[in-house]
Amino acid sequence: MTKKQNTIKPYLLWVLLLCALLLSSCVAQAVQETGPESGTETLTRDTEEQTRDLESPTETEGAESKSPDTETERAETETETGQESGDYRFERGVYSYEDLQSDLAKLESDFPDLFSYASAGLSADGRELYVYTVGSPDSKRILLVTASMHGREYLTTPLVLQQTHRFLTLAKEGAQEYAGALSELSICVFPMVNPDGVTLSQKGLEGIRSETLRKKIQSIYASDYAAGVMNLPLERYLPYWKANANGVDLNRNCDALWEQYRGMQAPSMANFKGTEPASEPETRILTGWVKEKVGAGKEILFSLCMHAQGEVIYWNCGQSGESKELHLHLAQLIADTTKYAVDMEPENDASFSDWCVLEMGIPAVTVEVGKGSAPLPGEQLQVIASQNRDLWPALIRFFRAA
Ligand SMILES: [Zn+2]
């Protein structure tokens, strides 16, 4: 008996061991196939990316937050969770040109009757300058909105995309104020006037496609460094880039008070007005679009220029009489809505707002969102979005009543 037990026991142990091995191998394979682990990995990567998106390239961090790792991970995430997944990207603090392309396509597919977009032309580095319409493209009256005219102020793009999505959602649901507004006017938006500057600020030199422009930017860096504009290594200097890829400040390149603007005397990361008014493709595309609409008999009711930073509203380019009254009123309306301060001093010359007011007779106000210095930390996006939530509706109420 004892002997028999002794011979059976090792046999049973071997069987048990074999079963355990088989079972663990099956479980491992099932996990790999059904993918709870891979799901967790995706989630972790997304969370990491969101966290990184919330980091701002500040003085001390510079371009560290734009390491190639981020690029690779962003590309991977795009492949995994891009358009197919149906997710909007406008909650990202670091919102790229590619994010914009993805969201525009999705908005058009989600709101085919209320949203359309097109390219108005190409930037210096060959990116599209998109313009989209909320409402009917046949509408005679237009509210014009521009964002990301300055590269490092790219937080203004996801801001206007969020405003757009909210407006479209409410209009589609039949909310009287929103649907009614779109029967009387349309909102036309240039969400990224300076896609090259945005890309340069977010991704550094490797974001620029043209070898000639990359060399030019390096030489601008050298001259800015020599002039003491910013004494930082190249990779930490580029996040602060405001200009287009030619080193021209698009908001100092418009044909209004251009002669009297001084600023920088050579191409620079900021404040160089160019060799002549509208020397830059982006300026010509934007002002050309306005002229074309006006020429076609459309009325541009108002031009709202979104910039960052300072929580301040600029309206003054030397208007007098009725125009001054109107601009003061509009600035105050925006201040009441956003709680930003109205600045009474004249804005820098040759801005797009100057051009709208002085050359085209279109009322225009520049709104600077956010606290601190651009590029603003991504976590400010939701605060800024809530401050500006009622901005478009408030302006539209005013113009519908006027
Ligand atoms: Zn700006």
Boltz pocket constraint, residues with backbone or C-beta under 6 A from the ligand:
constraints:
  - pocket:
      binder: B
      contacts: [[A, 149], [A, 150], [A, 153], [A, 251], [A, 306], [A, 307], [A, 308], [A, 309]]
      max_distance: 6.0
